Amino acid sequence: MIGGVDLTREEAVHRYLHLVKYVAGRVSVTLPPHVELSDLFNDGVLGLIDAIEKYDDARGVKFETYAITRINGAILDALRSLDWVPRAVRQGGRSLDRASQELEAELGRAPTQEEISERMGLSPEKLDHLMQRLRGTAVVSLEEKLPNVRGFHVPLADTIEAEGGDVPAQVEEREVFSELQGAVAGLPPQERTVIERYYFGGETLKEIKASMGVSESRVSQIHSQAVIRLRTLLRDLSSELGFDEPGVKRKYTKRADGTGHKKQSIEQEFD
């Protein structure tokens, strides 16, 4: 019995299906574009059925309130089951972004590693460990839409070079690369040096630390901080040009450099 009315499970599902549409639509707003609304809807229906079976009308709780909670929980559980990144790492990444943005607004400049460490209440070693873990958490969907200077979007899958070469994909790649170069030019000197040498110069972190006179760990910290700053710069640029914000999930592909080390391509590192 729901709301004093005797309903079969099928009747109840049809009557309250609009709750699933409401919750799925609300959750989808915060998700990358490759996450299908239909998948969220299917998971939400399972949550609605669970709510119907477990609801007790005698407790005096409005069914809609109870069902929305169960539907939302079912959708989030399904999303978490697809995420291979530990929740603690996701939360740490959000805290890091928030701390960096707050400090930059307060100081009027890019915060140092030590300032971020102090704001987050972490030791420099723990902050460096978090940054290293965050570097490997991004994945990319081949359905991801990439913006370009002409104002329309191209699926990532369409930019993959076909046998014999794909001229449109090469043009898109050059446009994205050009935007990245402009963003790199706006980095603080140390960060710009590391990014240019690592991605454009093909040097390893070990080679870079030798020329800069700092430890390899410090070079890695500078690299991680530059990655975070570039993502913010590129999101702001996309917004100013009227592009959709790129999705959260990315997947790196790797290439071997001249020294045999595996290195991620800069276009995929900074989407």
N, C-alpha and C positions, 0 to 999 in steps of 0.2 A: 504494500500500500504506500502510495506517495501522495502527500498532501491530502489525505483522506479519500483518495480515489484508488480503487483497485485496478491495476494495469498489469498486463502481461509484460514480459521483458521486451518483446518486440514493439509493443505499443509505447512503452516508456522510452525506448531508444529513439523512435521517430518523433515523439513529443519534445524531447530535450536535445535533439541533434544540433540545434542552433547553438547550444553551449559549447560544443566541440568546435564549431566554426569560429566562434568568438575567441576562445582560448588559443586555438592554432594560429589565427590571424595575429593575435597580440604577440605571441612568442616569435613568429616568423620575422617580425620587424627588426629584431636584434640579431638575426642570423645572416650568414653570407648567402648570396643569390642562388648558389647551386643546391641549397637545401630545399627540397620540394615540399610545397605546402600540402600536397596530397599525402606525403609520408607522415607529416605531423598530424594530419586529420585522422589517418588510420590508427596511429598510436593513441590519439585522443578518444576515438570510439571505444577502444579497449578499456580506457580509463572510465568512460561513461558506463559501460557494462559492469565494471567492477563496483562503481558507485551504486548502481541500481541494485546489485545483489547484496551489498553490505549496508545499505541505508536502513535505518530504523526510525520510522515515522513517530514512534512513541517518545523519542528523545526531544522532540520539539525544535529540531534544527531544520531550517529551510533547505529543501532538497537542492535547489539551485546553488546555494552557497557550498554545500557539501560536495556536489558533483564537480563544480569548477575546481575545487582543490584537488580532487582525485584525477581529473582530466589533465590539469597542469602537471601534476606529479608524474603521470604516465608518460607524457611527452618529454619531460626533462630526463626521466630515467632512460628513455630510449636514446636520447641525444648523448647522454653520458656514456652509454654502452658502446657508442661509436667512436668516442674520443679516447685515443691511446695515451694521451698526456695526463699525468697525475693531476688531480685537482689542486694540490698544494702548489704545483708549478704554475698553473693557470692563475691562481690567486696571487702568487708572487709577482707574476708579470704585470697584473693590473695594479698592484701596489707600487711597483717600480715606475710604471708610466705616470701614475698619479703623483708620486713624490717628485719625479723629474719636472713635470709640468708646474707643480706648485712652487718649486724652488726657482725655476726660470722666471715665473711671474713675479716672485718676491725680489729676486736679485737683479732682474733686468739683464741677465746673461746666462750662458749655459752653466749649470751647476757642475762642480767637480765630483769626482768619484767619492771623495771623502765626505762631501756635503750630503750626497745622496745616501751614503752609508749611515751617517749620523741621523738623518731624517727618518730612515726606515728602521733604525735601531738594530742594524746588522753590522757585524765586523766586516772589514774589507774583504777578508777571505770568503765569508759566506755570500757577500754580494757578488763577488766574482764568480762563485760557483753557480749562483742563481742565473747570472747572465749567460754563462756557458750552457746551462740547461735550456734556457729560453731560445738560444740560437738554433736548437734542433727541434723546436716544437711546431714550426710552421709547415703546412702542407698546401698544395695547390690543386684545384680541380681543373680538368681540361675544359670544363664548361665556363670557367671564369671569364668574365668580360673585361678586356683591357681597353682603357681609353686612349685616344690619340688626339693630336692637335686639331683634327678636322671635326671633332665633336661627336663621333659615333663610336660604337663599341665593337670590338672584334673578339670572338671566343679564342681562348688560348690555344685550343686544338687546331684552329685555322692558321696559327703562326708557326706550327711545327713544319719544318722544311721537308717537302716531298722529294722523292728521288728526281734528280735532275735540277733541283732548285725551285723555289717558290718565290717569285718576285714580290707579290703583295706582302707575304710574311716577312721578307727581308726589309721592306720599307717600314713596316710596323716596328720591327726590331730596332731599326735605326732611330725612329722617332722616340721610342721608349728610352733607348740608350742616351739620346740627346737630353731628355728630361733628367735622367740620372746624373749626367755630367754637370748640369746646372745646379742640382741639389748638392752634389759633392763640393762644388766650388764655394758654397755658402757655409761649409763646416768650419769649426775652429781649426787653426793651423795643424796641431798634432793629429787630430782625427782625420783631416783631409790628407795628410801625408801618408798615414797608415792605409786608408782606403785606396788612394791612388796607386801606391806601391803594390798592395796586395792584389787588387783586382785589375788595374790597368797595366801595372809593371810586371805582374806575374811573380813577384817575390814571395817567399815564405815568411811567416812570422819570425822565424829565427834569423833570417837575413835582415829583416827590417829592424829588429831589436839591436843588432850589431851596429848598424849605421846610425841609429838614434841614441845609442849609449844608455839604454834602459833594459830592464829584464824582459824576458819573453812573456811573463805573466802580465807585466804592465802593458805591453803591446796588445795582448789579448783583451785586457780591460778597455783600452782605448778603442779597439775595434768594436767591441760589444756596445759601448756607449754611442759610437758613431752610427751603428746599425739602428739603434732606437731613435736617434735624432733624425736620421734620414727617412725613416718610416713616417714620422710626424710631419716632416717637411713635405713629403710627397702626398700625404693625405690632404694637407692644407692646399697644396697646388691643385690637386684634383678637384677640390671643393670650389676653388676660385674659378676654375675653367668650366665648372658646371658638370663635372664627371661624377659618376657614382663612386662611392668609396669602395676600394677593392675589398674582397672578402677576407675573413680572418684566416681561413685555412689555406695553407700552401704546401706544396711538395717540392723539395729541392731535387734537381738532377745534378750530377757531379761530372766533372771532367778532369782528366789527369793533366797536370802541368809538366813542364820540362824536367822537373826534379823527381817526378813520380808521385808527388803528393796529390791527394784528391782535393779539389777546390770547387766551391759552389759558384755558379755564374752570378754576376752582380745583378742582372735583370730579375732573377728569381729571389735573391736575398732581399732586395729592396723593392717590393711591389708597390 
